[in-house]
Amino acid sequence: MVTKANDLSTYLTFKTSKHSLYRNGFTEQEIYPTESLQIKNLYYDYIKGNVPLSNNQRAELEAQQERSMKMIAKLLLDL
């Protein structure tokens, strides 16, 4: 399912309207994936079935981690 979702050609050939979803008894929450399919963690994004992090997401998390480590080091040195 993840591979099919990442295939850009499916977005060009397939479109579902809200009206057709409601007519078939579905809601948008039942059709579209939730954020829980992607673990925003550098160490656990490889788990099977989850969407892997993009390069930009990985870089942002690494920068965030570096800022946190610098802050912790500064706190420890100020003690």
C-alpha positions in Angstrom: 0.0 0.0 0.0 2.8 2.4 0.8 4.5 1.7 -2.5 1.2 2.3 -4.4 0.7 5.6 -2.4 4.2 6.8 -3.3 3.6 6.2 -7.0 2.9 9.6 -8.5 1.1 8.2 -11.5 -1.8 7.1 -9.3 -2.5 10.7 -8.4 -2.8 11.5 -12.1 -5.2 8.7 -13.0 -7.3 8.3 -9.9 -9.4 10.9 -8.0 -12.0 10.4 -5.4 -14.4 13.2 -4.6 -15.9 13.7 -1.1 -19.3 13.2 -2.6 -18.5 9.8 -3.9 -16.9 8.8 -0.6 -20.1 9.8 1.3 -22.3 8.2 -1.2 -20.5 4.9 -0.7 -20.7 5.2 3.1 -17.1 6.3 3.8 -15.6 9.3 5.5 -12.3 11.0 4.7 -10.9 9.7 8.0 -11.4 6.1 6.9 -9.8 6.6 3.5 -6.7 8.9 4.0 -3.8 7.7 6.1 -3.1 9.1 9.5 0.1 10.6 10.8 0.7 7.4 12.8 1.9 5.7 9.7 5.1 7.6 10.0 7.3 7.6 13.1 9.2 10.8 13.3 12.2 9.4 15.1 15.6 8.9 13.7 16.0 5.5 15.4 12.6 3.9 14.7 11.5 5.0 11.2 12.6 1.7 9.7 9.8 -0.4 11.2 8.0 -2.4 8.5 4.7 -1.0 7.4 5.6 2.6 8.3 6.4 5.3 5.9 10.2 6.1 5.9 11.4 9.6 6.7 12.2 11.9 3.8 15.7 13.4 3.5 14.3 16.8 4.6 12.6 15.3 7.6 15.7 13.3 8.6 17.8 16.5 8.3 15.3 18.5 10.4 15.3 15.8 13.2 19.1 15.6 13.2 19.3 19.4 13.6 16.8 19.3 16.3 18.7 16.5 18.1 22.0 18.5 17.8 20.3 21.6 19.3 19.1 19.5 22.2 22.5 18.0 22.8 24.1 21.4 22.8 21.5 22.7 25.3 22.1 19.7 27.6 25.9 20.1 27.4 25.6 23.8 28.3 23.3 23.0 31.2 25.8 20.4 32.5 28.8 22.7 32.1 27.0 25.5 34.0 26.5 23.3 37.0 
